[in-house]
Amino acid sequence: MYTEKLKYTVMLPFQLITTDVAQQQELQEIYKSEYGVLYRGDCLRLLSVLPDESVDIVFADPPFNLGKEYGEGVSDQIAADQYLIWSQKWLSESIRVLKIGGSLFVFNLPKWCIEYGAYLNKQGMNFRHWIACRMPKAFPRGKKMSPAHYGLLYYTKPGFLTKLEETGVKNCQNAYCTTISAV
Ligand SMILES: C[S@@+](CC[C@H](N)C(=O)[O-])C[C@H]1O[C@@H](n2cnc3c(N)ncnc32)[C@H](O)[C@@H]1O
C-alpha cells in the first residue's frame, strides 16, 4: 500500500504512468523535465497503459510504409491491409486516450490520409482540417508522381467546445467569429 503511494508521489505533474509500468512496457525514458517524461518505445504499448480521456493532444508521424530503414524490429514495408489494420489500432487507441475536445493530428501521404480520414469519420471524430504541407521537390517517379504535398489531418474528439473554440468565442466580438464553423 505504502509503496504504491510512494510511486505516485514521485510522478511529475504531467506524468501519466509510473516508472514500473513504463519498464513493463519496455518504454525507454530518454528525457525528463518539469513537464513530464519522453519515452521511446512501441506506440501501442505506450497507448495501452494510458488511462481513458487523459491526454489533450495526440500528434502522430508514423512510418509511411515506403520501405525506409528505421532500425531493428521496425518494418516499413508491409502489405497495405496490414498497414491499415495496424494504423487503425493506434488510431482507435488515440481516440480512447484523448480527452473530450482533445485534438488528433496525423501526418502522412495523401494515399494513407484518405484511408485514415474515412476511418476517423466512422469513429465519430470531428474533421477539422486537412492541412497541406507542401513538398517542394515533387517530381514524376517511374509511372507515378511523388505527391506535391503531405497531409496533416486535424480531428477533434466530439463532446463540447475545443480549447480553440472556447478562446476564439471568448476573445472575438465579431458575431461571425462566434459561430463554431468560423473557428
Ligand atoms: C516518418 S518517421 C517520423 C520521424 C519523426 N517525426 C522524426 O522527426 O524523427 C516514423 C517514425 O516512427 C517510428 N516507429 C515505427 N514503428 C513504430 C511503433 N510501432 N511505435 C512507435 N514508433 C514507431 C520509426 O522508428 C520512425 O522514427
The ligand as an SDF file (V2000), in Angstrom:
LIG
                    3D

 27 29  0  0  0  0  0  0  0  0999 V2000
    8.0880    9.0410  -40.5850 C   0  0  0  0  0  0  0  0  0  0  0  0
    9.1630    8.6870  -39.2220 S   0  0  0  0  0  0  0  0  0  0  0  0
    8.8380   10.0140  -38.1470 C   0  0  0  0  0  0  0  0  0  0  0  0
   10.0580   10.6870  -37.7600 C   0  0  0  0  0  0  0  0  0  0  0  0
    9.8880   11.7100  -36.6420 C   0  0  0  0  0  0  0  0  0  0  0  0
    8.8040   12.5970  -36.9110 N   0  0  0  0  0  0  0  0  0  0  0  0
   11.1530   12.4950  -36.5140 C   0  0  0  0  0  0  0  0  0  0  0  0
   11.1750   13.6900  -36.8480 O   0  0  0  0  0  0  0  0  0  0  0  0
   12.1310   11.9060  -36.1000 O   0  0  0  0  0  0  0  0  0  0  0  0
    8.3640    7.3420  -38.4090 C   0  0  0  0  0  0  0  0  0  0  0  0
    8.9370    7.0140  -37.0580 C   0  0  0  0  0  0  0  0  0  0  0  0
    8.0720    6.0610  -36.4330 O   0  0  0  0  0  0  0  0  0  0  0  0
    8.8760    5.1350  -35.7020 C   0  0  0  0  0  0  0  0  0  0  0  0
    8.0870    3.9080  -35.4900 N   0  0  0  0  0  0  0  0  0  0  0  0
    7.9030    2.8600  -36.3320 C   0  0  0  0  0  0  0  0  0  0  0  0
    7.1090    1.9300  -35.7820 N   0  0  0  0  0  0  0  0  0  0  0  0
    6.7720    2.4000  -34.5510 C   0  0  0  0  0  0  0  0  0  0  0  0
    5.9800    1.8920  -33.4950 C   0  0  0  0  0  0  0  0  0  0  0  0
    5.3570    0.7060  -33.5810 N   0  0  0  0  0  0  0  0  0  0  0  0
    5.8450    2.6260  -32.3720 N   0  0  0  0  0  0  0  0  0  0  0  0
    6.4680    3.8290  -32.2630 C   0  0  0  0  0  0  0  0  0  0  0  0
    7.2360    4.3760  -33.2430 N   0  0  0  0  0  0  0  0  0  0  0  0
    7.3850    3.6540  -34.3650 C   0  0  0  0  0  0  0  0  0  0  0  0
   10.0920    4.9450  -36.5930 C   0  0  0  0  0  0  0  0  0  0  0  0
   11.1750    4.4470  -35.8390 O   0  0  0  0  0  0  0  0  0  0  0  0
   10.3200    6.3830  -37.0910 C   0  0  0  0  0  0  0  0  0  0  0  0
   11.1500    7.0830  -36.2190 O   0  0  0  0  0  0  0  0  0  0  0  0
  1  2  1  0
  2  3  1  0
  2 10  1  0
  3  4  1  0
  4  5  1  0
  5  6  1  0
  5  7  1  0
  7  8  2  0
  7  9  1  0
 10 11  1  0
 11 12  1  0
 11 26  1  0
 12 13  1  0
 13 14  1  0
 13 24  1  0
 14 15  1  0
 14 23  1  0
 15 16  2  0
 16 17  1  0
 17 18  1  0
 17 23  2  0
 18 19  1  0
 18 20  2  0
 20 21  1  0
 21 22  2  0
 22 23  1  0
 24 25  1  0
 24 26  1  0
 26 27  1  0
M  CHG  2   2   1   9  -1
M  END
$$$$
